[in-house]
Amino acid sequence: MSLDALYQEIILEHYKNPRNFGKLDESRAKAHYENPSCGDQIDLQIVLNDDMVVEDIRFQGRGCAISQASASLMTEAVKGKPLDEVQKIIESFTSLMTGEGEITVELGDLEALEGVKKFPVRVKCAMLGWTALKSLLERETKS
Amino acid sequence: MIDLSRYRKDFPILNQTVKGRPLIYLDNAATAQKPLQVIGTVDQYYREYNSNVHRGLHTLSERATRAYEKAREKVARFIHAPRSEEVIFTRNTTESINLVAYTWARKFLKAGDAILLTEMEHHSNLVPWHLLREEKSIELRFIPVTPRGELDLQHLKQLLDGVRLVSVTHMSNVLGTINPVEVITEEAHAAGAKVLIDGAQAVPHMPVNVQDIDCDFYAFSGHKMCGPTGVGVLWARAEILRDMPPFLGGGEMIHEVHLNHSDYADIPNKFEAGTPNIAQAIGLGAAVDYLSRVGMENILQHEQEIGALAIEKLKSIKGLRIFGESEKRGAAISFEIEGVHPHDIATILDEQGIAIRAGHHCAQPLMRKFNVQSTARASFYFYNVPEEIDILVDALKTAKRLFGYVT
């Protein structure tokens, strides 16, 4: 049934026990994103080391199972990865959600979110954390 | 329970399946469905006498003008307005409130004056006043909301000191609470303030008599009361409307125009610049006829009964919390379920053919007051039946189970 496809066990598990949840030092780069139509929100912090590898990533947020699980799965997927690979993960996940573009990397557990594609109004929920990550990386790589 | 189910057959939209299940439409506080009588009236206008009003000298235009003005009379009678020219057709409640903010308040309020609102207002009764405050140094005050979801009127007299306008919702779109607008109006008038009532949730669901309330302005929307979208109403006392400057300038609202100045038409035309929403206004007239046939007393009784039954059955779900416990309430019921976000509830319900609203309901300050980000809301109308409550409750239990909670 399509509901089970949307709310897979792994999604509900991440919703109830989000990974990398919390706050880093205030001095770390931070992005706050909110979905004004539903009020879901996320605070994302990231540490890129000198080799441009994601050394640490944390998020805090309030919102639906889809937005929070997606953010949690995202932190797991990008932690410890070099920037160019993180970019590929972002692009590939966006493709998974929109059905446009190519999936160039193994998405692993993130594939559990594929069911969201069938619920167009919920795609923005799944993308909340990713939008924050994208803008944070743009800012960080510029500076 | 009073049985109004015989009217369901007038609503073709209700007779369909969504995701393979019979549609259960519980988003009536957002917009109501339209009966054949309204759809047919709008259809007939476009098929038989579509033309512009008030200026054509031909047969079709005369017929359209008569129907448009007839709709104004019907609406006036429906809310017991003493004169039909006091009924101004707008786009919706939001535009009606903005009209008062942009014309009456801009002309008559000065720096230091205060406007009294409440903590349970819809954004449409907050933002227009924020905009006004950017222009004039007026003060905004708020009647607090109690944990039960009622207005705390204990300090109303002190709050009214220096207030020129009180603007308050008749029925909360989140809490369902029916506010004692007669009491508030009496106190406000004693303090020398004018009173605007946001009746968007009240007019569709209960008898409203603007003369009994004794308010100065009353705003509501057509689409929440079985009428078309795109038409709303501002009612105001004739003498106040005559003192107000026009809102929008253009055709239809003038008496005489010169290159450098113009004289304005009398009410109501003064506030209806340009070609109005003719089809929608005529459709609203048909909606008023329809609701009158059902009977507003019957509708109120049905909603209080079905609302009470829904609350009772919802409360049987463990971990479900209802916002708004006023004794005097309509059938808009906001709730949350511990551990299941309102958006997930809405999606899971939609998969079972049930339409509810989830979100902040355009009342973010009220959400903050209750310390929630959003709620789920089921809102009933006279065409809803008790069986739909049972299906709703079962679906909510499914949602809990899906999220791994014991029901």
Interface residues (C-beta under 8 A of the other chain):
Chain A: M1 S2 L3 D4 L6 Y7 L12 K16 S37 C38 G39 D40 Q41 R62 G63 C64 A65 I66 F119 R122 C125
Chain B: G339 V340 H341 P342 H343 D344 T347 I348 E351 A358 G359 H360 Q364 M367 Q373 S374 L402 F403 G404
